[in-house]
Amino acid sequence: MLGLLAKKVGMTQVFDDNGNLVPVSVIRIDPNVVIAQKTPEKDGYSAVIVGVDELKRSRTTKPYAGQFPENITPKKRIKEFRDFEKECAIGDSLGAELFEGVRYVDVTGVSKGKGFQGVMKRWGFKGGRRTHGSKFHREPGSTGQSTYPGRTFKNVKLPGHMGREKTTVLSLRVVKLDVEKQLIMVRGAVPGINEGIVMVRAAVKK
């Protein structure tokens, strides 16, 4: 599996090969440094562990800093990619060139937090009539029984915290790949806030 850690930059629009103006989400790939490798002989599976965003060793605990080789500065965020399809060594820096020839990608990130929301925004409930005297506009309605068992069951769609969940958007089309600026421009929505960390991988369903 080809994949890297990246940052969501924002949105813009570019012209495609046919001259059409296409809205795109921009993802910037900072240098992904290989900090460790796992092998089937030693660990039972093959994987590559990469890290981004440097940290000062004085700002890290000894157990956390101990997983980084001496010639590599500690990283703020690390990620393990199993069955990595590219040959690499510890200390290598990976970038956008890894996705050359890839037409579709999957992007995983933490969605925007929206706080405490009601059932209409959170679950798409229709609500009641908006006429005068209705007294039922945006309420959830009945949530359980009045007799046995006299309680609300689990997993009932009710008001509550919305957003800030791990989200994956599948099969986003790569409109443009700028290796010089380390940018990937994709057609579609990317989860999370601007400058938020996301994981980009080659699409599994394309």
C-alpha positions as CSV (number, residue, x, y, z in Angstrom):
1,M,0.0,0.0,0.0
2,L,1.4,3.4,-1.0
3,G,0.6,6.1,1.6
4,L,2.0,9.2,3.3
5,L,1.1,11.7,5.9
6,A,0.1,15.2,4.6
7,K,-1.6,18.4,5.4
8,K,-4.8,19.8,4.0
9,V,-4.0,23.3,2.7
10,G,-7.4,24.5,1.4
11,M,-9.3,24.7,-1.9
12,T,-8.7,26.4,-5.3
13,Q,-9.5,25.8,-8.9
14,V,-7.3,24.6,-11.8
15,F,-7.8,23.9,-15.5
16,D,-7.7,20.3,-16.5
17,D,-6.3,18.8,-19.8
18,N,-9.5,19.6,-21.6
19,G,-9.6,23.2,-20.6
20,N,-12.4,22.8,-18.0
21,L,-12.1,24.8,-14.7
22,V,-12.2,22.2,-11.9
23,P,-12.5,22.9,-8.1
24,V,-9.9,21.0,-6.2
25,S,-8.8,20.4,-2.6
26,V,-5.1,21.0,-2.1
27,I,-3.0,18.6,0.0
28,R,0.6,19.4,0.8
29,I,3.1,16.6,1.5
30,D,5.8,17.5,3.9
31,P,8.9,15.3,4.0
32,N,7.9,11.8,5.3
33,V,11.1,10.4,7.0
34,V,11.3,6.7,7.3
35,I,12.1,6.0,11.0
36,A,11.7,2.2,11.1
37,Q,10.9,-0.9,9.1
38,K,9.2,-4.1,10.2
39,T,10.0,-7.4,8.5
40,P,8.1,-10.7,8.4
41,E,11.1,-12.5,9.9
42,K,11.3,-10.4,13.0
43,D,7.8,-8.9,13.4
44,G,5.5,-11.3,11.4
45,Y,4.6,-8.7,8.8
46,S,6.2,-6.0,6.6
47,A,5.6,-2.3,7.2
48,V,7.2,1.1,7.0
49,I,6.9,3.7,9.8
50,V,7.2,7.3,8.7
51,G,7.2,10.6,10.7
52,V,6.5,14.3,10.0
53,D,7.0,17.6,11.8
54,E,10.2,17.8,13.8
55,L,10.4,18.0,17.5
56,K,13.2,19.1,19.8
57,R,14.8,16.2,21.7
58,S,14.6,18.4,24.8
59,R,10.8,18.6,24.4
60,T,10.3,14.8,24.2
61,T,10.4,12.1,26.8
62,K,13.2,9.5,26.7
63,P,10.8,6.6,25.9
64,Y,9.2,8.5,23.0
65,A,12.6,9.7,21.6
66,G,14.1,6.2,22.0
67,Q,12.1,4.9,18.9
68,F,14.0,7.3,16.6
69,P,17.5,6.5,15.3
70,E,20.3,8.8,16.5
71,N,20.6,10.6,13.1
72,I,16.9,11.3,12.9
73,T,15.2,14.0,14.9
74,P,12.0,13.0,16.8
75,K,8.8,13.5,14.8
76,K,5.6,14.9,16.2
77,R,3.4,12.5,14.2
78,I,4.2,9.0,13.1
79,K,2.3,6.4,11.0
80,E,2.8,2.8,10.1
81,F,2.0,1.7,6.5
82,R,1.7,-2.1,6.0
83,D,2.9,-3.8,2.9
84,F,4.6,-0.7,1.5
85,E,5.0,-1.1,-2.2
86,K,8.1,1.1,-2.6
87,E,11.7,0.0,-1.6
88,C,13.1,2.4,1.0
89,A,15.6,2.5,3.8
90,I,15.7,4.1,7.3
91,G,16.4,7.8,6.9
92,D,14.9,8.2,3.4
93,S,12.6,11.2,2.8
94,L,9.5,10.4,0.8
95,G,7.3,13.0,-1.0
96,A,4.7,13.6,-3.6
97,E,6.7,11.8,-6.2
98,L,5.5,8.6,-4.6
99,F,2.1,9.2,-6.2
100,E,3.3,9.6,-9.8
101,G,1.0,7.6,-12.0
102,V,-1.7,7.2,-9.3
103,R,-5.1,8.4,-10.6
104,Y,-7.2,8.0,-7.5
105,V,-6.4,8.4,-3.7
106,D,-8.2,7.8,-0.4
107,V,-7.9,10.5,2.2
108,T,-8.3,9.8,6.0
109,G,-8.5,12.6,8.6
110,V,-10.5,13.9,11.5
111,S,-13.6,15.7,10.5
112,K,-14.5,19.2,11.6
113,G,-16.0,19.4,15.0
114,K,-19.5,21.0,15.1
115,G,-20.3,20.8,18.8
116,F,-23.6,19.7,20.3
117,Q,-26.3,19.5,17.6
118,G,-29.9,18.6,17.4
119,V,-31.4,15.7,15.4
120,M,-32.2,17.7,12.3
121,K,-28.6,18.8,11.7
122,R,-27.0,15.7,13.2
123,W,-29.2,13.0,11.6
124,G,-31.2,14.8,8.9
125,F,-34.6,14.5,10.6
126,K,-37.4,16.2,8.8
127,G,-38.9,17.8,11.9
128,G,-42.5,18.8,12.4
129,R,-44.9,21.2,10.6
130,R,-43.8,24.8,10.6
131,T,-47.4,26.1,10.9
132,H,-48.7,28.3,13.7
133,G,-49.7,26.3,16.8
134,S,-47.8,23.1,15.7
135,K,-45.7,23.0,18.9
136,F,-43.5,20.4,17.1
137,H,-40.8,22.0,14.9
138,R,-37.3,20.6,15.6
139,E,-37.8,18.2,18.5
140,P,-36.7,14.5,18.2
141,G,-40.1,13.1,19.1
142,S,-40.7,9.9,21.0
143,T,-37.5,8.1,22.2
144,G,-38.9,5.0,23.9
145,Q,-41.8,3.3,25.5
146,S,-44.0,4.5,28.4
147,T,-44.3,1.0,29.9
148,Y,-42.0,-2.0,29.6
149,P,-39.0,-1.7,29.6
150,G,-39.5,2.1,30.3
151,R,-36.1,3.2,29.0
152,T,-34.4,4.4,25.8
153,F,-32.5,1.8,23.9
154,K,-28.9,2.2,22.8
155,N,-28.0,3.7,19.4
156,V,-31.2,5.7,19.2
157,K,-30.6,8.8,17.0
158,L,-30.7,11.7,19.5
159,P,-29.0,15.1,19.9
160,G,-25.4,15.0,20.8
161,H,-21.8,15.8,19.8
162,M,-21.3,16.0,16.1
163,G,-18.1,15.8,14.1
164,R,-14.5,15.4,15.1
165,E,-14.5,11.8,14.0
166,K,-12.0,9.7,12.0
167,T,-13.3,9.9,8.4
168,T,-12.2,8.4,5.2
169,V,-13.2,9.7,1.7
170,L,-12.7,7.1,-1.0
171,S,-11.6,7.4,-4.6
172,L,-10.8,11.1,-4.9
173,R,-9.5,11.8,-8.5
174,V,-6.1,13.3,-8.7
175,V,-6.5,16.3,-11.0
176,K,-2.9,17.6,-10.7
177,L,0.3,16.5,-9.0
178,D,3.0,19.1,-8.5
179,V,6.2,17.3,-7.4
180,E,8.2,20.6,-7.3
181,K,5.9,22.2,-4.7
182,Q,4.9,18.8,-3.1
183,L,1.2,19.3,-3.7
184,I,-1.6,16.9,-4.7
185,M,-4.8,18.5,-6.0
186,V,-7.8,16.2,-5.9
187,R,-11.5,16.6,-7.0
188,G,-13.7,16.3,-4.0
189,A,-13.9,17.1,-0.2
190,V,-11.0,16.3,2.1
191,P,-11.9,15.8,5.8
192,G,-10.7,18.1,8.5
193,I,-9.6,21.7,9.0
194,N,-7.0,23.6,7.0
195,E,-3.5,22.7,8.1
196,G,-4.9,19.5,9.6
197,I,-3.0,16.2,9.3
198,V,-4.5,13.7,6.8
199,M,-3.3,10.3,5.5
200,V,-3.2,9.9,1.8
201,R,-3.0,6.5,0.2
202,A,-3.5,5.0,-3.3
203,A,-7.2,4.1,-3.7
204,V,-8.1,0.6,-2.7
205,K,-11.3,0.4,-4.8
206,K,-9.9,1.8,-8.1
